[in-house]
């Protein structure tokens, strides 16, 4: 499995070549180089998955998949026990993520050859894509939590560069800074949590932290507490804070809708399978520690996820920018995965929620990437993000229409599409663990179907618009990723996922619980029918009456419950005025002032005594005689 090192090395090499020599390359050459590079990484990832699941990994006598570390080197050593390694960890969830990341990234690379053609900075764009892919791949194969943190920050930097790709647009610059600052704030908690955990356990290694049901963490933190909570609870809650920032959990979700200012293929890459699922992957990677050392934090994760999913789904209903609808959909679906982890136990059927979370991460990656790329195809044709500028496009864009419909059916949880199977497992896990969370997820399933088919009908049905130029289907190079992702959205639900992914790495059998599944299908169908009745014919009076009846609530959801305004008030009126401004005044007038006064005093003193170095011999003689007389007088007095 040593070849897995090339999965990281190739995107890094492409980034360096395109970044340093891109200006001397033809744009198309840079794009092809980046696409071929990630294509090779994808083939290596599929090969790694095959060898791991069918030949190398399943070698334990209890049937569990073993961890494989094909590469590891010590980077920094702090003490005899504490050191940071750089390596590659191959296990079920890391292999799954390698496949997901390289597949979606490859589709985005191919799609961008058509979508970004003619854009200024085309070579720079592909360099940034390669950097992002390298960073995300490094994150998921990290052997220890500090290595993950290093790549975690690289993901933040590369996403900042991609979101702000259109650096001449003030909105893009503001969005990139917002994403960077909000996630850095969350990452501070992540870093503090890492330091607390490593201080008590004496290690950063995932294997040591999760071994024997997290026995090391439980024993080393036993009895230690702060403000009524155990040290393990504080550490794991702070680590989750970093995951909540990356995965846009409430109230740290505010950066993700604004990140739509980046190119649409970037939105597909960041919001489908990569950056936003990093938080889910982090909790899954340390799931054993959460279950046995900090179960209360796991309960909190479930409820935070449920609130976030419901909150985002309600907002998505009223958004008019198609990319923002998909952005809030992403927030809701990622939160769905968090709830699944929150309601999961450990081992076998008790760990159904863990398996369901990873399963939904897997299926969601493909249909959400398809939704974003389909939206990009529409935007590429009508040159607008607003639904009011769209309608009746099924006549002009048949391939985009069918593939987008498949993605909508998948995310709504309609069988036999992939989203049905993964969402059903989440609902089943919640039903057996917490009926309140199940009720919330059930309602969210209906809302998801409603807002997605509101989007679908407004774009492809609705009222026929007058277009300045007759809409047309996207180029073939953009349609190929849509068709392949549509195929994956149809078939990936049939994968017996529990045979490969489980909390304790031991495969187990699952089956569809038709009682729970039927309720999920029913609420989804209700949502689809409601959207059809309101939006299929377009410009419906019922819609206006509904909006008028909701009144202030509609305006609140349209403005995202004014959370952006609240954060701006906190930032400007509290942080800037009450904290930053006094600190800046103290720094300028006290710290700088003291240094300035010390400098001026030194200068004045030097001016006063500089005559002693004038070179005037007569003056030197006078001073010498005066000094001698003073010394003599003092001697006589004494």
N, C-alpha and C positions, 0 to 999 in steps of 0.2 A: 504493500500500500504506500510505498515511498513516493510513488508518482503523484500522490495527492498534493505534494508541495508545489507542483506545477499549476495546480488549480488557482493558487494565489499568485505565483510568480508571473504567469502570463499576463493577467490584467495589469499588474504593477509595471511590467516591461512596456506594455502598450501605453500606459499613462506617461512614462518617462520619455518614450520616443515621440509620442504625439505632443506632449507638453513642451519638450525642448526643441524639437525639430519640425513641429507642425506647421510653422509659418513658411517653411521651405518645401512643404508637401502640397500636392493638389488636394482640395477638400475631399473629393471622392476617394482618394487613396487613403486618407486618414480614416474615413468612415469604414471603408472595406477592411483596413487593418484592425480597427477596433472590433468589428463584427466577427472577423475570422478568429481573433484572439479569444473573445468570449465564447465563440462556438467551440473552439478546442477545449476550453475550460468546462463547457457543458458536457461534451463527450466524456471527458475525464471524470466528471461528477457522476454521470450515469454508470460508467465503468466501476467507480468506487462503490456505488450503491449495489450493483450486482454482486461484486466480489464480497462485500461486507455481509449482505443479507443471506446470500446463498452459499458462500464458501468459507469465509474467514470468521465472521462475527458470531455465528451460532455454534460455538464450540464448547459451551459449558454443559455439565451433566444435567443441570436442572432446566435446561432449555432456554436459559436467558441469553440474550445477546451480550457479548463481552465488549468492553472498551478496548480500542486499539489506538496506540500512540506511535505512529510510524516515524515521527520526527519530534525531537525535543532537545533544546540546548539551554543551558543556564545563561541568563543575561545579567542579572544583578543579584548579589548576595549581601544581605544585611546582617544576619546573624547565622549561627550554625543551623538553625531551623528555618528561618525566614529568608526566602529567595524568590526571585521572579524568573520564570522560565518562558521561553517562546517555543511553542510547539503546535502540533496538530492532533486534535482529539477526534477520533472517528467512533461514533456511537449512533444509535438509531435516529435521534433527533438532529444531530449535526449532519448526517448523510441526507436526511430528508431536506434540510435547509439548503444544502449544496445544490440539490436537484432543483428546488424551487427558485433559488436566487439566479442560478445560471440560465434556467429556462426563461424566466420572465425577462431577465436582462438581455438575453439573446433576441427575444421578440422585440424588445424596445430598440435595440441596436438596428435590427433590420427595418423596423417601422420608421425610425428616424432618418434612414437614408432617403426616404421619400418626403417625410413631413418637414424635415429641417433643410431640405435642399435649397441652396441659394442664400441661406442665413449667414450673416456676418459672424465669424468666430466658429465656423463649422468644425474645424480641427480642435479648437479649444473645448467645444461641446463634447466631442468623443473622448478627449483626454479626461475630462471631468467624469464622464460615465464610467471609464475604466477605473479611475481612482475610487469612485463610489463602490463599484463591484468588488474591487480588491478589499476595501475596508469592511464591507459587509461579510464577505467570505472569511476574512480573518477573524471577525467577531464570532462567527458561529462555530469555528473549529478551535477556538482558544482552549488551552488545557487548564488555565487558571483564571481566576476572576480579575486579576490585575491586567493580564494580557487582553482579556475581554474589554476592560476599561480603556486601554490604549486604542484599540480598534473602534470602540464605542465613540471616542472623541474624533477619530478620523472620519467616521460616518457623519458626525455632526458638521465637520469642516467641509466635506465633499457635498453634503446636501445644501449647505449654505452657498457654495459656489454654483450649484445647479439651479437652485431656486432664484438666485440673483443673476442668472445667465444674461438676461436682458438688462444689463447694468445701466443703460441709458433711461430706463423707465423708473421713475421714483417709486412706483408701487412695488416693483420687483425688488428694488434695493431695500425698501422698508420691510417687505415680507421676509427677505433673507435674514435681515438683522433680527427681526422678531423671532423667527425660528431658532436662530443661533442663541439668542439671549435667554429665551424661555427654557430651552433644553439644557443650556449651561447651568441655569439656576437649579434645575432638577438634578443635574449631574453632580452638583456639589453635595447633595444628600447622598447620592450613590457613592461618592468617594469617601465620605465620612463613614458610611455603613461598612464599606470594604475595610477601612482602617480599624474600626471597632472589632469586626469579625476576625481579622487577621491578628490583632493584638492578643485576643484571648485564645485563639486556636493555634497560633504560630504557623499558619500556612495560608497560601492563596489557592492551593490546588483543589480543583473540583472533586477529583477522586477522593482525596482525604476528607473533604468537608462532607461529602454525601455517603461515605462508606459506613456500613453497619447501621443503617437508619440514622445517619447524622450523629452517631455516638460521640464523636470528638466535640462537636459543637455543644451538644447537650451537657457533657461532663465539664468542659472548660468554662462554660458560662453559668453553671449551676450556682445559685446563691447570689450572683451579682445582679444588682438592680439599680435603677435610677428613676426617680419620680414615680415610684410604684409599678414600673414595668421592668421586666427582665432585660438584661443586656442583649440577649438574643432577639427579643422582640424589637428593641430599638434598632439594632443592626439591620434586621431583615426589613423593617418598615422603611428605613432610610434607603436601602438598596431598591426597594419597590418604588420609592420616589423617583429614582433615576429611570426605571422602567415606565412609570406613569408619564414622565415628560416625553420620552421617545414615542410611546404609544398613544399619546394625546388623551390621557384620562382626565376627567374633570378634577380640578379647575385648570389644569395645565394644557388643555386642548386648544387654546386660542391661536396657536401658531399654525395649525394644520390647514384650516380653510384659507388663510392668506397665502399659504405656500402654493396655491393654484396659479400665482403670478408667473411661475416658472413654465417652461415649455410643457405641453401636454404629455409627451412621452416621459418626461421627468416625473410628472404626477403619477403616471402609471407605475414607474419604477419605485418611487418612494412610498406610495400609498397602497400598493398592491401586496407585495410579498417581502419587502426588504425593511426599510428603516422603521416603519410603524409597527412591525411585528417584533422588533428587537426587545421591547419590554415584555411581551408574552414569552418570548424565547428565554429571557433572563429568569423569569419566575419558573418556567419549566426546567431550566438547567439546575436551579437550586430548589426544586420542588420538594425533595426529600428533607432538606433543612427546614423549609416552611412547615411541612406536615409534622415533624417530630420536635422541632425546637421553637417554632413560633406559630402555632396553629391559630392564635387569635389574629395574626396578621393575614393569614389565608382567608379567614372569615371576612375581614375588612376588605380584602381584594375583591371578594365576590360581590359585596354590596356596593363598593365604589364602581365596579364594572357594570352592575345592573343600572345604577343611577345614570352613569355616563351613556350607556346604550339607549336608555329611554329618552334622556335629555337630547342627545344628538338626533335620534329618529324624529322627534317632534319638530326640531328645527329644520330638518331636511324637507319636511312637508311643504314649507312655505318659500324655500329658496328658489330664485328664478334663474340663476347662473348654473348651467348644467354641471360644471366642474365643482361648484360648491355643494350641490346636491350629493355628488359622488364623494366629496370630502367628508361631509357629515355622515354619509353612509359608511365610510371607512371607519370613522370614530366609533360608530355604533357596532359594527361587526368586530372590530378589535376588542371592544369592551365585552362583547359576547364571549370571545375566547377567554378573557380574564375571568368572567363568571364561571365558565366551565372549570377552570383551575381552582377557583374558590370553593366549588361544591364537590371537589374530588377528594376521595380518600387515597389510599396507597395500596397498590398490588391487586391484580386480578380485576374482577368486576367492580370492586370498590374504587378502583382507579379509572372508572369509565369517563369521568369528567376530564382527566388528564389526556386520555387518548382522544376524546372528542374535541378538545381544544386544539391539539396538534392536527387532527383530521380537518377541522374547519380552517385552520391556518393554511393547510395544503390546498384545499379546494378553493377557498376564497382568493388565493393568490392568482389563480387562472381566470376566474370569472370577473374579478375586480380589475385586473389588468385589461381584460377584454372590454369592460365598460369604459375605462379611461381611453383606450385606444380607439374604441368606437366613437366616443365623444370627440376625440381629436379628429377623426375622419369627418365628422359633421362640421366641426369648427373650421376645418381646412376648406370645406366647400362653401359654407355660408358666411364665413369671416365674422362670426359673432358667437359669444358664449350664452347669450340670452335666449330663453325659450320663446320669447315674444317674437323673435326673428326667425323662428322655425315653424314647421308644420307641413304635413303631407310629403315628407322626404322619402317615404317608402317607395314611391314611384320612380324616384331618381337614383336611389342608392339601395338597390335590393340586397346586395351582399352585406353591407353595413347594417341594414334593417334586420335581416335574419339573425346575424351573429349577435347584435345588440339584444334582440328578443330572447335568444338563448341565455345570455348572461342575466337578463332580468328574471327569467324563470328560475335560473339556478340560485340567485341570491334570495328570491322569494321562497325557496324551499319547496318547489313543485317537483314531484317525481316524474321521470327518472333522472333528472339532472343532479349534478354532484352536490349542490348546496343542500338538497333535501336530506341526503344521508348523513352529512356531518352535523347539520343543524338538529336533526332528529336525535342524534346521540347526546347533544348538549341538553336538549329539552328533557330527555330521559334521565340524564344524570341529575339535573336540577329537580325533577319531579320526585325522585327518590331521596333527595338530600334536604331540600328546602322548598316548601310549597310557595312561599312568598316570592322567592327568586324565580321559580317556575312561572308563576302568574305574570311577573314582569317580563320575562323572556317571551312568553306566549303573546302578550300584547305587542311587544316590539316586533315579533314576526309578522303580525298583521300590518303594523305601521310600515315595516320595510317593504312589503308587497305593495302597499298603497303608494308610497312616494316613488318607488322605482317605476311603477307603471304610470304614474302621473308624468314622470319624465319621458317614458317611452311613448305614450300617446301624444304628448305635446310636441315631440320631435317628429315622429313618423306618421302620425294621424292628424288629429286636430284640424284647425282651419288652414286651408291652403293659402300660403303666403305669396305675395308678389315679390319675386327675387329679381335683383338687377341683372344677374347673370343666371342662366339656367343651371341649376345644381347638377352635379355629375358624380359618378362613383369615383372613389379614390384610386390612385395608381395601384397596379398589381403588387408592387413591393410593399405597400401598406396593407393590402388585403390579405396577403399570405399570413402574417401574424394573427389577424382576426380569425381566419379560418382554422388555424391550428389551435388557438386558444379556445375557440368555440368547441372544437372536437374534444379537447381536454376537459372542458366544462360539462360535456356530456358523459364522459367515460370514467373520470377519476373517482366518482362516487362508488363505482363497482369494486374498487380496490379493497380487499379485506384488511383494513388498516390496523386492526388490533392484532393481527398476526406479526406486525412489524414494530409498532409503537405502543409502549405501555410505561407506566410510572416506574416499575421495577425491572423493565427490560425483558419480562417474561411474557410471551404471547398468550392471548386468551381469546375465546370465541365470543362474538356478540351477535345479536339478532335485532331486528326491528320490532320495537314495542308498538304494535299497531294502534293501541288506544291513544298513546301519546302522539304518535305520528299522525293519526287521523285528526286530532285536535289542531295540530300545527298546520296541516294541509287546509283544514276548514277555514282557519283565520286568515291564511294567506289568500285563499280564493275569495273570501269576503273583501279583503283589501284590493285585490285585482278588479273585482266587479265594481267596487265603489269608485276606483280610479277610472274605469271604463265609462261608467255612467256620467261622470263629471267632465272628463277631458277628451274622450275619444272623438267626439264631433267638433270640439273646439269652441271657444268663445261662449261657453255655457252660462246661461243666466243663473243656473243653480250655483255655479262657482261664486259668482258675485254675491248672491244672497247668503251663501255660506260664510264668505269672508266678512260681510257686513254683520252677520249674527255673532261672529266671534269677536269683532271689534278690537279692543285693546290687546286681547290675547294674541290675535293674529299679528298685530304690529310688533308685539314683544318677540314672538318667534321669528318674524322676518328680520328683526335686528338682533337675533341670537341672544335674546334675553338680556341684552345690554351688557354682557360680560366683558366685551372689549372696552366699553366705556368705564366699567368698574375698575378694570385693570389699569387703564390709563389714569384714572383718578388716584388709585393707590400709588402708581409709579410717579406721577407728577406732583400731586399734592402732599403725599406722605413721604415717599422715599426720597424724591428730589428735594422738596422744600424743607421737610423736617429732619432729614438725615443727611443727604448729600450736600445740601447748601451749607449747613453749619460746619460740616467736616471740611468742605472746601474753604470756608472763611477761616477756620482754625489753621488749616494748612498754609493759606496764603498770608494771613496776618500774624500768626503766632510762630509757626515753624519757619516759614520763609522770612518773616519779619525779624525773628531772632538771629537767623543766619545773616540777613542783610545788615542788621545793627552791629553784629560782631565784625562783619567785613568793613563797615564804615569806621568803627572804632579803631580797628587795626590800621586802616588807611590814615586816619587822623593822627594816631600815635606815631606812625612812620614818618608822616610829614613834619611832626613836631621835633623829632630827633634826627632827621636826615642831615642836619648841619654837622653832626659828629662825623659824617663821612664825606665832608665837602672837599677835602684835599688842601685846605688853607692851613699852612704850617704855623702861621702866627696864631690862628685860632686854637690849633692843637696845643701850642705852647701855653697860651692863656689858660686853657682848661687844665692842663697838667699842673701849672703853678697854683691855680685856685684849688684843685683837688689836694695838692700837697699841703697848702695852708689849712684846709679844713681838717685833714687827718691829724696835722700837728696840734691844732686847737683842741680837737677831741682827746688827743693823748694827754695834753696838759690838764684838761678838765678831769679826766679819769684819774 
